[in-house]
Structure formats: C-alpha cells, structure tokens
Amino acid sequence: MICDDDDSILEVLQMLLEIDGYTVYLENNSTNLIKQISNINPDLLLMDLWMPVLSGDQLLKTIRTTSELKNLPVIILSASVDGKEIASSAGADMFIAKPFDMDDVSSGIEKLLVG
C-alpha cells in the first residue's frame, strides 16, 4: 500500500511496482489510511511524511501503537532534510529520500518482505 498526497508519485510507484509483480493499493488522503490498512491488510506500507491533516509520522505512531497493525513494515519516503530522524523516531523500518531511485525502493521492499 502507498499513501502520498501527490498523485503523480502514487502513479509512478504503482506502475513500477506492478511491473515488479506487486499488487498495489493507493491512498492519497492520510485521514483514510488506518481504515484502509485494516480493510486491505497490506504486506507493506510506503508513506510520505508531509501530508495535509495527518502527517506520516503521526500515522506511523498510531500504527505502531495499534496491536493488529504494529508489525506492518513501513518505508517512509520524504524530501525533508530531517526526514530520516523523524521517520526513525516514529518507528519506520526504512527511510528513502525523495527524489528516490526506483531501484532503492524495489530493493527496500524486497529486503523488508523477504529478509
């Protein structure tokens, strides 16, 4: 699952990950994310840090304190200069800086899903 308020990033990630053989679910409204995760039960979440209303770090803190969601692997994607520290303190499994290299995203997903 991917959550980002930028539709162009959602589209690019969806296209490239589907080519890699993944089923991709998109959410561009951060306020819907927790409900969508509960409904879909994705294997992994890619998420932006800076989104309107609920930020990625707020959502990640909620995920990490919700018993049925706390083990969901989460990769934070952000252009923030302090994004890596924010993502880490919120409980992200991995941080990838924007603009990102798709090979980094693919290898990060594979590392978290396969080990």
C-alpha positions in Angstrom: 0.0 0.0 0.0 1.2 3.5 -0.8 0.0 6.7 0.9 1.1 10.0 -0.5 -0.8 13.2 -1.2 1.0 13.6 -4.5 -1.0 11.7 -7.2 1.9 11.7 -9.6 4.2 9.9 -7.1 1.4 7.4 -6.5 1.0 6.7 -10.2 4.8 6.3 -10.8 5.2 4.0 -7.8 2.1 2.0 -8.7 3.3 1.5 -12.3 6.8 0.4 -11.4 5.7 -1.8 -8.5 3.1 -3.6 -10.6 5.8 -4.2 -13.2 7.8 -5.9 -10.3 4.7 -8.1 -9.8 3.2 -6.4 -6.7 -0.5 -5.8 -6.1 -0.6 -2.1 -5.2 -3.2 -0.2 -3.3 -3.2 3.6 -3.2 -4.4 6.2 -0.7 -3.9 9.9 -1.2 -5.9 11.0 1.8 -4.0 10.4 5.1 -7.2 10.5 7.1 -8.4 7.3 5.4 -5.2 5.3 5.8 -5.7 3.5 9.1 -9.2 2.3 7.9 -7.8 1.2 4.5 -4.9 -0.7 6.2 -7.4 -2.5 8.4 -9.6 -3.4 5.4 -6.9 -4.4 3.0 -4.2 -5.8 5.3 -1.3 -5.0 3.1 2.1 -6.7 3.4 4.0 -3.3 3.5 3.3 0.4 3.6 5.1 3.1 1.6 4.3 6.5 3.0 5.2 10.2 2.7 6.0 12.2 5.8 4.5 15.5 4.9 0.8 15.2 4.1 -2.1 17.6 4.9 -4.2 16.9 8.0 -2.4 13.8 9.3 1.3 13.6 8.7 3.2 10.4 8.1 4.9 10.4 11.5 1.6 10.9 13.3 0.1 8.0 11.3 3.1 5.8 11.9 2.9 6.4 15.7 -0.7 5.3 15.5 0.2 2.2 13.5 3.0 1.3 16.0 0.6 1.6 19.0 -2.3 -0.4 17.3 -1.8 -4.1 18.2 -3.1 -5.6 14.9 -1.0 -3.1 12.8 2.2 -2.6 14.9 4.3 -5.2 12.9 3.4 -3.8 9.5 6.7 -3.0 7.7 6.8 0.8 6.8 9.0 2.6 4.4 8.9 6.4 4.7 9.6 8.4 1.6 10.3 12.1 2.1 12.2 15.1 0.8 12.6 16.5 4.3 16.1 17.3 5.4 15.4 15.7 8.8 13.1 13.1 7.4 15.4 10.2 8.3 15.5 11.1 12.0 11.7 11.8 12.1 10.9 8.5 10.4 13.2 6.6 12.7 11.8 8.2 15.9 8.2 7.4 14.7 9.1 3.7 14.2 9.8 3.4 10.4 11.6 0.3 9.2 13.3 2.2 6.5 13.7 5.7 5.1 14.2 6.6 1.4 14.9 10.2 0.4 12.9 11.9 -2.3 13.6 12.2 -5.1 14.1 8.5 -4.9 15.7 5.9 -7.1 13.2 3.2 -8.0 15.9 0.6 -7.5 16.3 1.7 -3.9 12.5 1.4 -3.4 12.4 -2.1 -5.0 15.4 -3.4 -3.0 14.0 -1.9 0.2 10.6 -3.6 -0.3 12.3 -6.9 -1.1 14.6 -6.6 2.0 11.6 -6.0 4.3 9.3 -8.6 2.7 11.8 -11.4 2.0 14.6 -10.6 4.5 
